[in-house]
């Protein structure tokens, strides 16, 4: 084992860590975001405080990942900001942040005591407190996905790594920031040699520290070597050394990278390709276009989950026959989100109808009122109002702004025969039918942040269409886009819609 070039005995290490943390607490100690709760703990033998910060836009119909973090007094505001920034840029899911407050961090975070840490030795109880009392409290009170991360810095990083080795059943991912692996004569480094091979499959581990002598003196280099030699094949782990950082400043870059690494699987749920589904006419190939910017996407066409050996999806793909397209970034970890799937069924060239004299521009609509979380069966409801929208779909012209539904009906005019791509985003749910075929199902309560798309072959002429829409609360919005034969992708021209005149 290589030693640091700078002699540094244990008592001086502990004193320096305490001083650095004290300075940091003094400088950036802050009001923690979120709400404080007190939990009476059997494991700790006292009441303990936890701080819960919900993601922006939290609601009761969405499941959220949870990150449990140590030392929230000085780090929680920064962590919440990072999570929101990464979420807004499609890098991580909306996450509930839970800060575990420690009145005596040495006691909570260290499994053994030493001359410099006489109160140490309660880490096992502390980790059981989080895993068996705090987690059930959070899961009962909030909508959670079942995916949990444990994060800590310095002695907190030591504690997180100890939890990974000793109690891996509690968490799925571990974010270890500039950890004090030197503690206890590199106790965890020795433990890792024994425990790593038996770690349950598919965990995620990110460890970061400072480049150079600090990487060695903190014991991270020693732990990295053990991971290289003893980590199971399906442990998805990564170590990073950051240059020109201090023990405290490294947390910003490290947590940013660590959250991204842990959330790599989330990017599978953010994969975008157009269209999401549709019809393929035999003998008429159709193109699928990748919208996500990555070289890591793998795909299959037979409905199987893509793996490391699957073909790479490069920009676009041509389908010559019906297929079940699946796309994802393969990873070693467990609890993987399923691949993004698109079903392309066998279709036919749909014949267009001729325009009749009593057809007028726009779409007819039937208006209903009700409190729904998903689209109702409008045929069973009492109609409130009927009318026509001639120039555009104007939801603001309807009697109510919330808790209503509409059915829009008419015809779409195909000016050229060929594949027609349609894309819809809405707030809230919508379904799109053409020739009585359900081509887009974007039901349930949601915002316009994500669209759904389809493709089918339309011959020149008019084609009957139907939009079913409901709005629960918030902004009411429907956006229609298209890529039509010999045309570029653009908002769908409303002049393409026709309706039967209503006298």
Backbone torsions as a table, in degrees:
resi	resn	phi	psi	omega
1	UNK	NA	128.9	179.6
2	UNK	-80.1	134.0	179.3
3	UNK	-97.9	160.0	175.8
4	UNK	-64.9	148.4	176.4
5	UNK	-73.2	-16.5	-178.9
6	UNK	-104.5	117.9	178.9
7	UNK	-61.3	136.0	-175.0
8	UNK	-155.2	98.5	-176.0
9	UNK	-78.2	168.1	-171.4
10	UNK	-60.4	-42.2	-176.8
11	UNK	-63.9	-38.2	178.0
12	UNK	-68.9	-37.9	176.5
13	UNK	-58.3	-49.5	-178.1
14	UNK	-62.2	-43.6	-179.7
15	UNK	-61.9	-42.4	179.9
16	UNK	-64.6	-43.8	179.3
17	UNK	-61.1	-42.5	-180.0
18	UNK	-64.7	-42.2	179.9
19	UNK	-64.4	-45.0	179.7
20	UNK	-61.4	-43.1	179.9
21	UNK	-66.9	-39.9	179.7
22	UNK	-62.3	-44.3	178.7
23	UNK	-60.9	-43.6	-178.7
24	UNK	-64.6	-43.2	178.4
25	UNK	-62.0	-39.6	-178.5
26	UNK	-67.3	-39.5	-176.1
27	UNK	-76.7	-41.7	-171.2
28	UNK	-123.0	10.9	173.7
29	UNK	-54.7	138.1	-166.6
30	UNK	-154.0	166.6	170.2
31	UNK	-69.5	122.9	-178.2
32	UNK	-73.6	142.1	176.9
33	UNK	-69.5	153.9	175.2
34	UNK	95.3	-154.5	-173.4
35	UNK	-124.6	140.8	-178.1
36	UNK	-94.3	140.3	176.1
37	UNK	-130.9	150.5	176.3
38	UNK	-113.4	127.1	-179.8
39	UNK	-114.9	126.7	175.3
40	UNK	-80.4	113.5	-171.2
41	UNK	-104.2	125.1	173.1
42	UNK	-72.7	-33.8	-177.9
43	UNK	-69.9	-39.3	-178.0
44	UNK	-91.2	-12.8	179.1
45	UNK	69.6	25.4	-178.9
46	UNK	-164.6	174.1	173.4
47	UNK	-82.7	137.5	-178.6
48	UNK	-127.2	148.4	-176.1
49	UNK	-98.9	136.1	170.6
50	UNK	-127.8	146.9	179.2
51	UNK	-115.3	129.4	-176.2
52	UNK	-118.5	121.0	176.3
53	UNK	-114.2	116.7	-179.7
54	UNK	-84.5	149.9	177.9
55	UNK	-69.4	154.0	176.3
56	UNK	-56.6	136.1	178.6
57	UNK	79.1	17.7	179.4
58	UNK	-54.7	137.9	177.0
59	UNK	-143.2	170.5	-173.5
60	UNK	-92.5	3.7	179.2
61	UNK	-112.5	9.3	178.6
62	UNK	-119.9	142.3	175.4
63	UNK	-94.1	136.6	-172.9
64	UNK	-120.0	139.4	168.5
65	UNK	-67.6	160.5	-179.6
66	UNK	-128.6	134.4	172.1
67	UNK	-115.7	122.1	176.6
68	UNK	-98.5	124.5	-174.9
69	UNK	-127.0	148.7	176.8
70	UNK	-95.9	162.4	180.0
71	UNK	53.5	51.7	-175.6
72	UNK	-70.1	-20.5	-175.5
73	UNK	-58.7	-38.9	-176.9
74	UNK	-106.8	-7.5	-172.3
75	UNK	-124.4	-9.4	-169.8
76	UNK	-73.0	-38.5	179.8
77	UNK	-63.1	-43.2	177.6
78	UNK	-62.4	-43.1	-177.5
79	UNK	-64.8	-42.7	179.0
80	UNK	-63.2	-40.1	178.1
81	UNK	-62.1	-42.5	178.3
82	UNK	-62.8	-44.7	-180.0
83	UNK	-61.0	-42.2	-179.4
84	UNK	-69.0	-40.1	178.6
85	UNK	-62.0	-47.8	-179.4
86	UNK	-65.7	-37.9	178.2
87	UNK	-63.5	-44.0	-178.5
88	UNK	-66.3	-19.1	179.0
89	UNK	-106.5	17.2	172.5
90	UNK	72.1	22.0	-176.6
91	UNK	-99.5	-19.6	-175.8
92	UNK	-150.3	153.4	179.1
93	UNK	-75.5	165.0	171.2
94	UNK	-62.2	129.8	-169.7
95	UNK	-130.2	134.2	171.1
96	UNK	-80.3	127.9	-178.4
97	UNK	-104.8	124.7	-177.5
98	UNK	-119.4	115.9	179.3
99	UNK	-96.8	127.6	179.9
100	UNK	-99.3	111.0	-177.3
101	UNK	-82.6	131.6	-179.1
102	UNK	-117.3	112.9	175.8
103	UNK	-66.5	-27.4	175.5
104	UNK	-138.4	95.2	-173.3
105	UNK	-66.7	-32.8	177.2
106	UNK	-62.1	-42.8	179.4
107	UNK	-63.9	-43.9	-175.9
108	UNK	-73.3	-37.6	-165.2
109	UNK	-100.4	-11.6	-176.6
110	UNK	-111.2	131.8	-177.8
111	UNK	-80.2	-15.7	178.0
112	UNK	-135.2	157.6	175.8
113	UNK	-97.2	162.0	177.0
114	UNK	-144.7	-179.3	-179.7
115	UNK	-59.5	-38.6	-178.7
116	UNK	-86.8	-14.0	-179.9
117	UNK	-131.3	70.9	-174.1
118	UNK	-66.3	-17.9	-180.0
119	UNK	-92.7	-2.7	-178.2
120	UNK	-64.2	164.4	174.3
121	UNK	123.7	2.2	-175.7
122	UNK	-111.2	17.9	-175.5
123	UNK	-61.3	-37.9	-179.7
124	UNK	-62.8	-43.6	178.3
125	UNK	-65.4	-40.2	-179.1
126	UNK	-63.3	-44.0	179.7
127	UNK	-67.7	-38.3	174.7
128	UNK	-64.2	-37.3	176.7
129	UNK	-58.3	-44.5	179.8
130	UNK	-69.6	-46.9	-174.6
131	UNK	-72.5	-33.7	-172.8
132	UNK	-108.7	-10.6	179.6
133	UNK	-123.7	-48.6	-179.0
134	UNK	-70.3	-46.7	-179.6
135	UNK	-57.9	-49.9	177.8
136	UNK	-60.4	-35.5	177.5
137	UNK	-61.2	-46.6	-179.1
138	UNK	-66.9	-43.3	-176.6
139	UNK	-68.8	-27.0	176.7
140	UNK	-79.6	-34.5	-174.0
141	UNK	-84.9	-29.4	-173.9
142	UNK	-127.2	166.3	176.9
143	UNK	-85.1	109.8	-176.3
144	UNK	-119.0	154.4	-176.3
145	UNK	-89.2	-17.1	-174.6
146	UNK	95.1	0.1	177.9
147	UNK	-104.3	120.2	-171.1
148	UNK	-126.6	136.1	177.3
149	UNK	-115.1	144.0	175.8
150	UNK	-119.3	128.8	-173.2
151	UNK	-135.2	142.3	177.6
152	UNK	-162.1	161.3	-176.2
153	UNK	-125.0	141.7	176.3
154	UNK	62.6	-119.7	173.2
155	UNK	-60.9	-31.4	175.4
156	UNK	-64.4	-37.9	175.0
157	UNK	-65.0	-38.5	174.7
158	UNK	-59.0	-45.0	-178.4
159	UNK	-63.7	-40.6	179.8
160	UNK	-64.3	-42.4	178.5
161	UNK	-67.8	-35.7	176.5
162	UNK	-63.3	-42.0	177.4
163	UNK	-62.4	-39.4	178.9
164	UNK	-61.3	-42.4	-177.0
165	UNK	-80.0	-37.4	-171.8
166	UNK	-96.4	-33.3	-175.5
167	UNK	-135.3	60.4	-175.7
168	UNK	-68.5	-11.4	-177.0
169	UNK	-72.9	-15.0	-173.9
170	UNK	-82.3	-31.2	-172.2
171	UNK	-133.6	158.3	179.2
172	UNK	-96.1	-31.3	-176.8
173	UNK	-137.3	150.7	-175.1
174	UNK	-133.5	124.5	-179.4
175	UNK	-112.9	109.7	-170.0
176	UNK	-112.8	113.0	-172.8
177	UNK	-107.1	120.4	179.4
178	UNK	33.0	60.7	-171.3
179	UNK	-74.2	151.5	178.9
180	UNK	-88.1	64.2	-178.5
181	UNK	-68.5	-12.5	176.5
182	UNK	-68.2	-20.7	-171.8
183	UNK	-61.2	142.0	178.7
184	UNK	64.5	38.3	-177.8
185	UNK	54.6	48.2	-180.0
186	UNK	56.6	49.5	179.8
187	UNK	-53.8	-46.0	-175.8
188	UNK	-72.3	-30.2	177.1
189	UNK	-62.3	-43.3	178.3
190	UNK	-68.4	-40.1	179.5
191	UNK	-64.1	-36.9	-177.7
192	UNK	-61.5	-36.3	179.3
193	UNK	-59.0	-35.9	-178.5
194	UNK	-84.2	-41.8	-169.7
195	UNK	-86.5	-31.7	-172.6
196	UNK	-55.5	-46.8	-176.6
197	UNK	-59.9	-24.2	-176.8
198	UNK	-97.6	0.9	-179.5
199	UNK	-61.0	133.2	-178.6
200	UNK	-60.2	153.7	-167.2
201	UNK	-65.6	149.5	165.4
202	UNK	78.3	17.5	177.5
203	UNK	-74.1	164.4	179.6
204	UNK	-123.2	131.1	-176.0
205	UNK	-136.2	124.1	175.5
206	UNK	-123.2	124.4	179.4
207	UNK	-124.2	130.4	177.8
208	UNK	-134.3	152.8	178.0
209	UNK	-157.3	-164.7	-178.4
210	UNK	-97.0	142.0	-178.3
211	UNK	-68.4	152.8	173.7
212	UNK	90.9	-144.4	-175.1
213	UNK	-59.3	-36.0	-178.3
214	UNK	-63.7	-33.7	179.2
215	UNK	-62.0	-35.2	178.4
216	UNK	-81.5	-46.8	-174.0
217	UNK	-66.8	-27.6	176.6
218	UNK	-77.7	-8.7	179.7
219	UNK	87.8	6.4	-176.9
220	UNK	-71.6	-38.5	178.7
221	UNK	-61.0	-38.9	178.2
222	UNK	-65.1	-42.2	179.5
223	UNK	-67.0	-37.4	178.6
224	UNK	-60.6	-41.6	179.3
225	UNK	-64.0	-40.3	178.4
226	UNK	-65.2	-40.9	177.7
227	UNK	-61.8	-42.5	178.7
228	UNK	-60.4	-34.5	-174.8
229	UNK	-91.6	-29.1	-168.9
230	UNK	-124.0	-8.6	-177.2
231	UNK	-66.4	136.7	176.2
232	UNK	-64.4	155.1	-174.9
233	UNK	-60.5	-31.6	-176.3
234	UNK	-96.1	14.5	170.2
235	UNK	-84.4	118.0	179.7
236	UNK	-89.8	97.7	-174.0
237	UNK	-127.2	157.8	-179.6
238	UNK	-154.1	139.9	173.1
239	UNK	-121.3	142.5	-178.9
240	UNK	-136.8	137.1	174.3
241	UNK	-111.2	125.6	-176.2
242	UNK	-103.8	131.1	-178.8
243	UNK	-86.4	153.9	173.1
244	UNK	55.6	46.0	177.2
245	UNK	-130.5	157.0	173.0
246	UNK	-98.3	174.5	-179.7
247	UNK	-58.2	-33.7	-179.3
248	UNK	-93.2	-37.8	-176.3
249	UNK	-68.2	-24.0	-177.3
250	UNK	-64.7	-19.1	-173.9
251	UNK	-61.6	-32.6	-174.7
252	UNK	-67.7	-54.9	178.9
253	UNK	-62.2	-42.2	-175.0
254	UNK	-63.7	-46.5	-179.8
255	UNK	-67.6	-36.2	176.5
256	UNK	-59.4	-51.7	-179.2
257	UNK	-67.0	-38.6	-178.4
258	UNK	-65.6	-42.9	178.2
259	UNK	-64.5	-40.7	177.1
260	UNK	-61.4	-44.1	-179.0
261	UNK	-63.7	-46.3	-179.7
262	UNK	-63.6	-32.0	-175.4
263	UNK	-93.1	11.8	-178.5
264	UNK	-54.1	-37.0	-178.6
265	UNK	-66.1	-29.7	178.8
266	UNK	-59.6	-30.7	-178.2
267	UNK	-65.7	-18.7	172.4
268	UNK	-64.6	-35.8	-179.8
269	UNK	-76.2	-14.3	179.5
270	UNK	-99.5	6.5	178.7
271	UNK	-62.3	134.7	179.2
272	UNK	-123.5	124.1	167.7
273	UNK	-137.3	152.7	-177.0
274	UNK	-126.2	127.3	0.0
275	UNK	-86.0	164.4	178.2
276	UNK	-76.2	-23.1	179.9
277	UNK	-166.1	179.2	177.8
278	UNK	156.5	-157.9	-178.3
279	UNK	-123.5	143.7	176.6
280	UNK	-117.9	123.0	177.3
281	UNK	-87.5	124.6	178.7
282	UNK	-53.6	131.7	-179.2
283	UNK	86.2	-3.5	179.4
284	UNK	-125.9	88.2	-178.1
285	UNK	-59.3	145.5	178.8
286	UNK	-126.0	146.6	-176.7
287	UNK	-100.1	142.2	172.4
288	UNK	-115.4	130.3	-173.3
289	UNK	-111.2	129.6	178.3
290	UNK	-82.4	128.5	179.7
291	UNK	-99.6	-21.1	-177.4
292	UNK	-80.7	141.3	-176.0
293	UNK	-97.1	86.4	176.9
294	UNK	-158.2	151.1	177.3
295	UNK	-98.9	6.4	-174.2
296	UNK	-96.0	-4.4	-175.4
297	UNK	-69.6	130.2	173.6
298	UNK	-117.6	153.2	-176.9
299	UNK	-141.7	158.4	170.0
300	UNK	-133.6	160.8	179.6
301	UNK	-118.0	2.4	-176.8
302	UNK	-109.4	11.2	178.6
303	UNK	88.2	-4.6	178.6
304	UNK	-80.4	157.7	179.7
305	UNK	-73.2	129.4	178.1
306	UNK	-63.7	140.7	177.7
307	UNK	-122.2	-172.8	-177.6
308	UNK	-63.1	-25.6	-177.5
309	UNK	-93.3	-0.9	-179.0
310	UNK	-71.7	166.2	-179.3
311	UNK	-68.9	148.0	177.0
312	UNK	-83.0	135.3	176.4
313	UNK	-86.2	115.6	-177.3
314	UNK	-115.5	98.0	172.7
315	UNK	66.8	-57.0	-178.8
316	UNK	-149.3	164.3	-176.2
317	UNK	-143.2	139.2	178.5
318	UNK	-105.9	125.5	177.2
319	UNK	-103.0	125.1	179.5
320	UNK	-103.9	-7.7	-179.1
321	UNK	-153.6	165.9	178.6
322	UNK	-54.9	145.6	-176.9
323	UNK	-158.9	155.7	168.6
324	UNK	-105.4	101.1	-176.6
325	UNK	-85.6	127.3	174.7
326	UNK	-126.4	134.2	-177.9
327	UNK	-131.0	136.5	175.3
328	UNK	-164.0	168.4	169.8
329	UNK	-97.2	110.0	-179.6
330	UNK	-65.0	138.9	178.0
331	UNK	-137.5	161.4	-178.1
332	UNK	-82.4	-19.2	-172.0
333	UNK	-71.9	162.4	175.6
334	UNK	-91.5	-175.5	-177.3
335	UNK	53.3	37.7	179.2
336	UNK	-72.6	138.3	171.2
337	UNK	-65.8	146.5	179.9
338	UNK	-65.8	157.8	178.2
339	UNK	-61.4	152.0	174.1
340	UNK	-71.5	125.3	-170.3
341	UNK	-116.8	139.9	173.6
342	UNK	-131.0	127.5	-178.6
343	UNK	-99.8	119.5	179.6
344	UNK	-116.1	102.8	-174.3
345	UNK	-91.4	169.3	178.4
346	UNK	-72.0	127.6	-179.2
347	UNK	-120.9	-173.3	178.2
348	UNK	-141.7	165.0	176.3
349	UNK	-77.1	113.4	-175.1
350	UNK	-83.5	123.9	-176.2
351	UNK	-73.0	139.9	177.7
352	UNK	-87.7	152.2	178.1
353	UNK	-96.2	157.7	177.2
354	UNK	-84.9	144.5	179.0
355	UNK	-71.2	132.5	-179.5
356	UNK	-101.4	165.1	-175.8
357	UNK	-62.8	-33.8	-175.8
358	UNK	-86.8	13.1	176.8
359	UNK	-88.1	137.1	-179.0
360	UNK	-127.6	160.8	-179.8
361	UNK	-63.5	150.5	174.1
362	UNK	99.1	-166.2	-179.4
363	UNK	-128.7	142.2	170.2
364	UNK	-80.5	150.9	177.7
365	UNK	-136.1	152.1	172.9
366	UNK	-123.9	128.7	-171.6
367	UNK	-107.6	136.6	179.8
368	UNK	-132.9	161.7	175.8
369	UNK	-127.7	142.6	-179.5
370	UNK	173.9	166.1	-179.5
371	UNK	-108.2	101.5	-174.9
372	UNK	-127.4	152.1	170.7
373	UNK	-100.7	-14.8	175.0
374	UNK	-148.3	170.7	-175.5
375	UNK	-62.8	131.8	177.2
376	UNK	-85.7	175.8	170.7
377	UNK	-84.7	97.7	-174.1
378	UNK	-62.6	-25.8	-178.9
379	UNK	-64.9	-18.0	-179.3
380	UNK	-97.1	-0.1	-174.0
381	UNK	-104.3	158.7	177.4
382	UNK	-82.3	126.0	179.0
383	UNK	-72.8	136.9	178.6
384	UNK	-97.7	-38.5	-174.4
385	UNK	-156.7	151.1	173.2
386	UNK	-129.6	154.2	179.0
387	UNK	-177.6	-165.2	-179.8
388	UNK	-134.1	144.6	172.1
389	UNK	-114.7	110.3	-167.4
390	UNK	-90.1	-45.2	-173.3
391	UNK	-95.4	-27.2	-177.8
392	UNK	-170.7	167.0	172.2
393	UNK	-80.6	105.2	-175.9
394	UNK	-108.6	92.0	-178.5
395	UNK	-69.8	-23.9	179.5
396	UNK	-69.4	-16.7	-179.5
397	UNK	-82.5	-6.1	-178.4
398	UNK	-80.1	158.9	-174.1
399	UNK	-59.0	-38.3	-177.7
400	UNK	-119.2	156.6	178.4
401	UNK	-96.2	-17.5	-179.5
402	UNK	-139.9	160.3	175.4
403	UNK	55.4	58.3	176.3
404	UNK	-145.9	168.3	176.5
405	UNK	-142.2	157.0	180.0
406	UNK	-142.1	147.2	169.3
407	UNK	-117.5	120.5	178.2
408	UNK	-105.2	131.7	-176.2
409	UNK	-136.7	148.1	177.7
410	UNK	168.4	-142.8	-177.3
411	UNK	-136.5	145.3	172.0
412	UNK	-104.5	134.3	-178.6
413	UNK	-95.9	116.4	173.1
414	UNK	-91.6	116.0	-177.8
415	UNK	-86.1	-20.8	177.2
416	UNK	-133.1	145.3	175.3
417	UNK	-77.5	141.5	178.7
418	UNK	149.5	-173.9	179.3
419	UNK	-73.0	131.8	177.9
420	UNK	-115.8	123.8	177.5
421	UNK	-99.8	131.5	177.1
422	UNK	-124.6	139.0	178.5
423	UNK	-134.7	139.2	-177.3
424	UNK	-134.1	134.4	165.3
425	UNK	-122.9	146.1	-174.5
426	UNK	-155.3	161.3	172.4
427	UNK	-138.9	101.4	8.4
428	UNK	-101.2	-116.7	-167.2
429	UNK	-77.0	152.6	179.7
430	UNK	-151.8	148.6	171.0
431	UNK	-128.4	143.8	-178.6
432	UNK	-123.2	122.5	178.1
433	UNK	-115.0	144.2	170.8
434	UNK	-139.9	129.8	-170.9
435	UNK	53.6	38.7	179.8
436	UNK	63.9	13.3	174.9
437	UNK	-96.5	129.6	175.3
438	UNK	-75.3	107.9	-175.2
439	UNK	-101.4	-29.0	177.0
440	UNK	-135.5	124.2	176.0
441	UNK	-118.2	99.0	-179.8
442	UNK	-118.7	52.6	-174.6
443	UNK	-78.2	178.2	176.8
444	UNK	83.7	171.0	-178.9
445	UNK	-81.4	127.3	179.6
446	UNK	-166.6	168.1	175.3
447	UNK	-94.1	-172.0	-177.7
448	UNK	-89.4	12.6	-172.9
449	UNK	-65.0	-20.9	-177.8
450	UNK	-135.7	140.0	-179.1
451	UNK	-105.0	166.8	171.1
452	UNK	-125.0	146.3	-175.2
453	UNK	-140.0	162.4	-179.8
454	UNK	-151.6	170.5	176.5
455	UNK	-144.6	144.2	174.0
456	UNK	-158.6	160.8	-175.1
457	UNK	-93.6	117.4	178.2
458	UNK	-115.3	131.5	172.8
459	UNK	-85.1	161.9	-176.4
460	UNK	-56.8	137.6	179.5
461	UNK	132.1	-167.5	-178.9
462	UNK	-95.9	142.2	-178.7
463	UNK	-131.1	125.5	-177.5
464	UNK	-63.6	133.1	-179.9
465	UNK	-129.8	157.4	179.4
466	UNK	-149.7	129.4	174.3
467	UNK	-115.0	126.2	172.9
468	UNK	-108.5	127.2	-171.4
469	UNK	-139.1	144.6	170.4
470	UNK	-137.7	150.1	176.2
471	UNK	-124.4	125.3	178.9
472	UNK	-91.4	-65.4	177.1
473	UNK	-155.9	166.3	-176.6
474	UNK	86.6	-153.3	-177.7
475	UNK	-76.1	136.1	175.6
476	UNK	-98.3	125.3	-173.6
477	UNK	-157.9	139.5	171.9
478	UNK	-133.6	125.6	177.8
479	UNK	-122.8	127.9	-178.2
480	UNK	-115.6	132.3	178.8
481	UNK	-130.3	162.5	-177.7
482	UNK	-155.9	156.9	164.1
483	UNK	-130.7	108.3	-173.3
484	UNK	-106.5	160.2	-179.1
485	UNK	-52.2	131.6	177.8
486	UNK	65.4	15.9	178.4
487	UNK	-127.3	156.6	177.8
488	UNK	-84.4	159.1	174.3
489	UNK	-59.9	134.7	-177.3
490	UNK	-167.5	167.1	171.6
491	UNK	-55.6	139.9	-176.5
492	UNK	-67.0	125.6	-179.5
493	UNK	-67.2	116.9	-177.7
494	UNK	-66.5	-17.9	177.4
495	UNK	-67.6	-10.1	177.6
496	UNK	-78.7	-8.0	-176.6
497	UNK	-97.9	139.4	177.7
498	UNK	-132.8	157.9	-177.1
499	UNK	-142.8	159.2	171.1
500	UNK	-76.5	131.7	-179.1
501	UNK	-63.4	136.9	178.1
502	UNK	-107.5	118.3	-179.1
503	UNK	-86.2	NA	NA
